[in-house]
Amino acid sequence: MDTMALGRRGVIIAQALWPDLMPVADGSQADREGVDMLSLYSNVQVKTDRRVAESGNIEIEVFERSPGPGQRWRATLAKVEEYVFITNGFAVRVSVDELAVASRNQPLRKVSETSMGFLIPIEALNHATKLQHHYILAEP
């Protein structure tokens, strides 16, 4: 499944689990600012990642760069107050404030050649998140 289709499927799953979330229009100002969904009180970005179920960690990207030699790091700032992380078997809805608290003692690390951020164990979020179980993310 390509990245765009996986992202659209993530939005559909998030809306089914949290009916208060409404998708933003493709190409809208909110979409260009990294917002995938809106609730009454917040802008929400949906992240789909099958590796979360395997590793038990959520990746919070704070710096990114394009692939290739000599590329500079830049901040990855989305104008959101909440994230929904979707993986095989469950989804987590968490505020940026809750992520900041959970990442307080985590080291900033290079997650991939193009991404730097924090790995936060899901258990660190259980006290403050809305955790939902759902069907498998991958298509049969």
Secondary structure, DSSP 4 states (H G I P E B T S, - for coil): --HHHHHHHHHHHHHHH-TT-EEPPTTSHHHHTT--EE-SS-EEEEEE-THHHHHSEEEEEEEE--SSTTPPPEE-----SEEEEEETTEEEEEEHHHHHHHTTTSPPEEEETTEEEEEEEGGGTTTTSEEEE---SS--
